[in-house]
Amino acid sequence: MALEESINFLRVNDRVTTSGVVGAKRLSDLGRLGYGVVINLLPDESEHAVKNERQIVEEQGLRYVHIPVDFGRPTLADFDEFDSAMNEAQEKRVHIHCAANYRVTAFYALYAELGGIWTQSQGQDFVERLWRPQDHEGWPVLFATVRARAKTSSE
């Protein structure tokens, strides 16, 4: 069961991969695959949550970050926590996951835009490979808020 076979798996670059549901077996292989950090955006109460995920990840010596993002109500605080986690990851190899890779693609796109890694168009293209945030409550507001804050801070 390769990580690449996870739901909606996307390789951003040599350091960052994203996906939907990973499963315990794939999680237990991440250390062997050279990952240093796992960021989980899936709430524990989700039917797709992996029991004992933190333990599975940390027993491999990896850093585990859990940011339970409510899909219907993503918040600026959620994004800020994600942004901090990504910045703390430095040059470590990171896998980010949720249920379908929707939360993850949105957060990573915004992170990459703010960091000057991608343009807004590139971020939008990345997200829209899998879904259309504008069709889901809460997401258009989050995108607009993060982008407006970034614009204000760069002026």
Secondary structure, 3 states (H helix, E strand, C coil): CCHHHCCCCEECCCCEEEECCCCHHHHCCCCCCCCCEEEECCCCCCCCCCCCHHHHHHCCCCEEEECCCCCCCCCHHHHHHHHHHHHHHCCCCEEEECCCCHHHHHHHHHHHHHCCCCCHHHHHHHHCCCCCHHHCCCHHHHHHHHHHHHHHHHC
